[in-house]
Amino acid sequence: MARIAVIGAGMGAMAAAARLAVAGHRVTVYERTATYGGSVGRFERDGFGFDTGPGLLHLPAVYRDLFVKTGKEPLESCVELVQVDPAARHVFADGTEVSLPNASRAGVVSALGEALGADAGERWGDFLVRAREAWDRTRRPLLEEPLWPNWRVLAEREPYPALSRRRLLRTRTARTLAEVGTLELGDPRLTALLESHALAAGLDPRTAPASAAVLPYMEHAFGAWYVRGGVRELARAVYERCTARRVEFVFGAEVVSVVEKDGRASGVELADGTVAGADFVVGGPPDATAALTGGQDLYGGDAPEPDPAALSCGKVVVCLALRGPRETGAAHRTVVHTTDREDELALFGTGGPPARPTVWVERPDDPLLRPDGHESVVLTATVPSLAHHDWSAAGAADAFADRMVAAAGRALPSLPGRVLWREVRTPVHTERETGAEGGAVPAPTLAGGDGVLLRPSNSTRVPGLFTAGGWAHPGGGLPHAGMSGALVAGLIVEGPDFRGSQ
């Protein structure tokens, strides 16, 4: 039995802790804040509750596997999963609307054909076939296996089978997601639908590789799921699975350094001077973990170099307590697309927050999150991180929240007049609560694009030291966090020859 110190109680860290405890190890989690879950947060006031992180779960199989492997109670015995239908209602810049059914390629094609024209539906259906091919090519190396030592193969090979198009007397193929929209989809509304998945992940579609096509494919193929009581309930269930397996949690315990002995990680030092010995240490973001080791290079100079632009995005979340009940048949999620694409994409440079943002509106039909006769709604938008915008400046948060409410009003005209009160959360809150530099939100790992969206390996050059979570392989997102924990646990239990679950 080994002693294992885990730094932080995010989803990836807890997933690793539960698996390691079941393997017979003594696991202690040191969390600098007062609670667990990382970015999977909750805000509560006056009987209203709001998810301040992810609002839906994709690829629930990742967490089903976690619960199967760590105990007799399956995931569905610990939380109630509800497959939302439609998966999303989309309101485009020209006012066109379409509701896309959940986990049904044929249904999505039919809905798009009715709303945008038969050709549009067929083009999206053909695109999904190509996106599936990219998914099939990258699923194992990017989600289920440790990062390959020859990771440059993933960087150099574009897995998306782009079509060849004759344009201006020359043949062109899409290399970026934006080019997929231009060259293969044609309709600006389909392009907006495609690009919204990149934007939700904090990616600029103009620079994201064409392999980002897997993002809409994942939603269409595996569905969108709501956790009754909010996604925070998933974090609670994982935490309780950890404690049931005798993982010890120490809250309010800030780790200030990783202790080394004879060139190997041998424990952690806390802010109060306490040193906790360990045979293995599981850290968080590679940059932060490197700082805890005195700034040494954790990967010997041989690690993917993420695109700095991918670190520039955060989220603004507006929690709305609404007067009056949710109308019958309302969509759980509505995506209100920007009316000014160029203005919005300027957020990836130095353009600041968009004047007309794309807004994701979450309206869970969940009595656990609101008083009787009222409604709990969450608005989310992608924005520059603290590195590019001062969200602490007087009026900055409220001014942008006003824009988000106005945008949401395009799809829900009655919404602005129903607001009882609101809570606005910016990258300032994200940085404080998760420790992410600048309040940035990590994107999932993607192949192609010269490797700018690959993340560093979970194993490091320091024996006994590993990294888990959204800033390490396989990147950000709830499914990816769960797989990060599985990969770290496999590398510790089975050693460096571990090649992922079979």
Protein Blocks (a to p, Z undefined) as FASTA:
>chain_A
ZZdddedjafklmmmmmmmmmnopacddddfblbehijmccddeehiacdfbdfbdehkl
lmmmmmmmnojbdfklmpccdddddfbdcddfkopacdddehifklmmmmmmmmnojklm
mmmmmmmmmmmmmmmmmmmmmmmpccdfklmlmmmpcfbdcddddeehiacddfbfklmm
mmmnopamlmmmmmmmmmmnopafklocfklmmmmmmmmmnopaddehijklmmmmmmmm
mmmnopacdehiacfbdcdeehiafbdcdfkopacddfbdcdddfklmmmmnoopafkgo
pacdddfklmmpccdddddddehiddehiafbacdddfblklmmmmmmmnopafbdcddd
ddddbfklccehiacdddddddddfklocfkbghklmmmmmmmmmmmmmmmmmlmmmpmb
dcdddfklmmmmnopghhiacddddeejhopmcccdfbdfbehiacedjkbcebeajklm
mmmmmmmmmmmmnojmbgbjZZ
